[in-house]
Amino acid sequence: MEPPNDKREAILETALVLFTERGFYGTPTAMISREAGVATGTLFFYFKTKEELIDVLYRQIKSEAASALREGVDREQTARAKIFRVGENAIAWSTTNQSKFRFMEQFAHSPFVSTTTHEEGMSHFLFLKELIRDGIREGVIRESDTELLCSVLASSLSGITARIMATSDPVRQKVLVRQGLAFLWNGIATHPDEEPCGNNGEKTGTTKQNRQPGNGKYPGGIR
């Protein structure tokens, strides 16, 4: 007999795939139940409504993503290094968990996710605001509205990740990661880095002084 928690997880995993592929209206609870291999009554035992199901899924994924982004950040010594670590972590997690990444993109501003859940999800990322404030205090990040800079950071990482997902060439992926994180940093830095050309003839946005090894988690890693 399948343990109850396994059924709950099966429902959540199935809902993730279907919501991402078909959207909210295109994913009836009967379809989720059928694809998850459980009775419709079982789904409603764990989640009273489809809205509650999507709220739980959203909170769970947001929490997981935030934990991944924070990994190793406290070990970095400067605001610049912390921003790069967050960026590397974000790309690593998103490219490894593409369905979850697409779900967050799809429902980030969706009315189907409750206001309370949106707020709870964002609360996991408050460390980014403090990171940016530290950078401003250090004089390495431009004096700007913190909320605006967080939005720039989030949207930039989303765009970088989407571009990396669009290519399967590991060499190209490495270049895109270097370029993307360099452009991101130069957009918020008080004193942008220089941008010498990489070995493919394109500017990478890294210098010998600032080039750092990546965490190797996203496709190809950084070398």
C-alpha positions as CSV (number, residue, x, y, z in Angstrom):
1,M,0.0,0.0,0.0
2,E,1.4,3.4,-1.0
3,P,2.2,5.6,2.0
4,P,-0.1,8.7,2.3
5,N,2.8,11.2,2.0
6,D,3.8,9.5,-1.3
7,K,0.4,10.2,-2.7
8,R,0.6,13.9,-1.6
9,E,4.0,14.2,-3.3
10,A,2.7,12.4,-6.4
11,I,-0.1,15.0,-6.6
12,L,2.3,17.9,-6.3
13,E,4.8,16.6,-8.8
14,T,2.1,15.9,-11.3
15,A,0.4,19.2,-10.8
16,L,3.8,20.9,-11.4
17,V,4.2,19.3,-14.8
18,L,0.6,19.9,-15.8
19,F,0.3,23.5,-14.6
20,T,3.6,24.3,-16.5
21,E,2.4,22.6,-19.7
22,R,-1.3,23.5,-19.7
23,G,-1.8,26.5,-17.4
24,F,-4.3,26.9,-14.6
25,Y,-7.5,26.6,-16.5
26,G,-6.2,23.8,-18.7
27,T,-5.5,21.6,-15.7
28,P,-8.6,20.3,-14.0
29,T,-8.3,18.4,-10.8
30,A,-9.6,15.3,-12.4
31,M,-6.7,15.3,-14.8
32,I,-4.2,15.8,-11.9
33,S,-5.7,12.9,-10.0
34,R,-5.7,10.6,-13.0
35,E,-2.1,11.4,-14.0
36,A,-0.9,11.1,-10.4
37,G,-2.6,7.7,-10.1
38,V,-4.9,8.7,-7.2
39,A,-8.6,9.1,-6.7
40,T,-10.0,12.6,-7.0
41,G,-11.3,12.3,-3.5
42,T,-7.7,11.7,-2.4
43,L,-6.6,14.9,-4.0
44,F,-9.3,16.9,-2.2
45,F,-8.3,15.2,1.1
46,Y,-4.9,16.9,0.9
47,F,-5.9,20.0,-1.0
48,K,-9.4,21.5,-0.5
49,T,-9.3,23.4,-3.8
50,K,-7.1,23.7,-6.9
51,E,-6.1,27.2,-5.6
52,E,-4.9,25.7,-2.4
53,L,-2.9,23.1,-4.4
54,I,-1.2,25.8,-6.4
55,D,-0.5,27.8,-3.3
56,V,1.2,24.9,-1.6
57,L,3.3,24.2,-4.7
58,Y,4.3,27.8,-5.1
59,R,5.4,28.1,-1.5
60,Q,7.3,24.9,-1.7
61,I,9.2,25.8,-4.8
62,K,10.0,29.4,-3.7
63,S,11.4,28.0,-0.4
64,E,13.5,25.5,-2.3
65,A,14.8,28.1,-4.8
66,A,15.8,30.5,-2.0
67,S,17.7,27.9,-0.1
68,A,19.6,27.0,-3.3
69,L,20.4,30.7,-4.0
70,R,21.8,31.2,-0.5
71,E,24.2,28.2,-0.6
72,G,27.8,29.3,0.0
73,V,27.0,33.1,-0.1
74,D,28.0,33.7,3.5
75,R,31.5,32.3,2.8
76,E,32.1,35.0,0.2
77,Q,34.0,38.0,1.5
78,T,32.7,40.9,-0.8
79,A,29.4,42.0,-2.1
80,R,30.6,41.4,-5.6
81,A,31.6,37.8,-4.9
82,K,28.2,37.3,-3.1
83,I,26.3,38.6,-6.1
84,F,28.2,36.3,-8.4
85,R,27.6,33.3,-6.1
86,V,23.9,34.1,-6.0
87,G,23.9,34.3,-9.8
88,E,25.8,31.0,-10.2
89,N,23.5,29.3,-7.7
90,A,20.3,30.6,-9.4
91,I,21.5,29.4,-12.8
92,A,22.5,26.1,-11.4
93,W,19.2,25.5,-9.7
94,S,17.1,26.7,-12.6
95,T,18.8,24.7,-15.3
96,T,18.6,21.6,-13.1
97,N,15.0,22.2,-12.1
98,Q,13.5,23.5,-15.4
99,S,9.9,22.7,-14.6
100,K,10.1,24.5,-11.3
101,F,11.8,27.5,-12.9
102,R,9.1,27.7,-15.5
103,F,6.4,27.3,-12.9
104,M,7.8,30.3,-10.9
105,E,8.1,32.4,-14.1
106,Q,4.5,31.5,-15.1
107,F,2.9,32.1,-11.8
108,A,5.1,34.9,-10.3
109,H,2.4,37.5,-10.8
110,S,-0.6,35.2,-11.3
111,P,-3.9,36.0,-9.6
112,F,-4.3,32.2,-9.1
113,V,-1.7,32.4,-6.3
114,S,-3.0,34.1,-3.2
115,T,-1.6,37.4,-2.0
116,T,-0.5,35.8,1.2
117,T,1.4,33.1,-0.6
118,H,3.1,35.6,-2.9
119,E,4.2,37.5,0.2
120,E,5.4,34.4,1.9
121,G,7.3,33.3,-1.2
122,M,9.1,36.7,-1.5
123,S,10.0,36.7,2.2
124,H,12.5,33.8,1.5
125,F,14.5,36.2,-0.7
126,L,14.9,39.1,1.8
127,F,18.5,38.2,2.2
128,L,19.0,39.7,-1.3
129,K,17.9,43.1,-0.1
130,E,20.4,43.0,2.7
131,L,23.2,41.8,0.3
132,I,22.5,44.8,-1.9
133,R,22.3,47.2,1.0
134,D,25.8,45.9,2.1
135,G,27.1,46.5,-1.4
136,I,25.7,50.1,-1.3
137,R,27.3,50.7,2.1
138,E,30.6,49.3,0.8
139,G,30.4,51.7,-2.2
140,V,30.6,49.0,-4.8
141,I,26.9,49.0,-5.7
142,R,25.2,52.1,-7.0
143,E,23.1,54.1,-4.6
144,S,19.6,53.2,-5.9
145,D,16.3,52.0,-4.7
146,T,16.8,48.5,-3.1
147,E,13.5,47.1,-4.4
148,L,14.5,48.3,-7.9
149,L,17.9,46.6,-7.7
150,C,16.3,43.4,-6.5
151,S,13.9,43.5,-9.5
152,V,16.8,44.1,-11.9
153,L,18.7,41.2,-10.3
154,A,15.8,38.8,-10.5
155,S,14.7,39.7,-14.1
156,S,18.3,39.6,-15.3
157,L,18.9,36.1,-13.9
158,S,15.6,35.0,-15.4
159,G,16.7,36.2,-18.8
160,I,20.2,34.7,-18.5
161,T,18.8,31.3,-17.5
162,A,16.3,31.3,-20.3
163,R,19.1,32.0,-22.8
164,I,21.3,29.3,-21.4
165,M,18.4,26.8,-21.6
166,A,18.0,27.7,-25.3
167,T,21.4,26.2,-26.2
168,S,22.7,22.7,-25.7
169,D,26.3,23.5,-26.5
170,P,28.3,23.3,-23.2
171,V,31.0,25.6,-24.5
172,R,28.5,28.2,-25.5
173,Q,26.7,27.8,-22.1
174,K,30.0,28.6,-20.3
175,V,30.4,31.8,-22.3
176,L,26.8,32.8,-21.7
177,V,27.1,32.4,-18.0
178,R,30.3,34.5,-17.8
179,Q,28.8,37.2,-20.1
180,G,25.5,37.2,-18.3
181,L,26.8,37.6,-14.8
182,A,29.3,40.2,-15.9
183,F,26.6,42.3,-17.6
184,L,24.4,41.9,-14.5
185,W,27.2,43.1,-12.2
186,N,28.2,45.9,-14.5
187,G,24.7,47.1,-14.5
188,I,24.5,47.7,-10.8
189,A,28.2,48.3,-9.9
190,T,29.6,51.7,-9.0
191,H,32.7,50.9,-11.0
192,P,32.0,48.3,-13.7
193,D,34.6,45.7,-14.6
194,E,36.5,45.8,-17.9
195,E,35.3,43.5,-20.6
196,P,38.1,41.7,-22.5
197,C,37.2,39.3,-25.3
198,G,36.9,35.6,-24.5
199,N,38.4,32.8,-26.5
200,N,35.5,32.8,-28.9
201,G,36.1,36.4,-29.8
202,E,33.2,37.9,-27.9
203,K,33.4,40.0,-24.8
204,T,33.0,38.0,-21.6
205,G,32.8,40.8,-19.1
206,T,35.5,39.2,-16.9
207,T,39.0,40.4,-16.1
208,K,42.0,38.4,-14.8
209,Q,41.7,40.2,-11.5
210,N,38.0,39.5,-11.1
211,R,37.6,36.1,-12.8
212,Q,36.5,33.5,-10.2
213,P,35.9,29.8,-10.5
214,G,32.2,28.8,-10.6
215,N,30.5,26.2,-8.5
216,G,30.3,23.9,-11.5
217,K,26.6,23.1,-10.9
218,Y,25.0,24.5,-14.0
219,P,25.7,23.1,-17.5
220,G,29.4,23.0,-18.1
221,G,30.2,25.1,-15.0
222,I,32.6,27.9,-15.1
223,R,36.3,27.2,-15.5
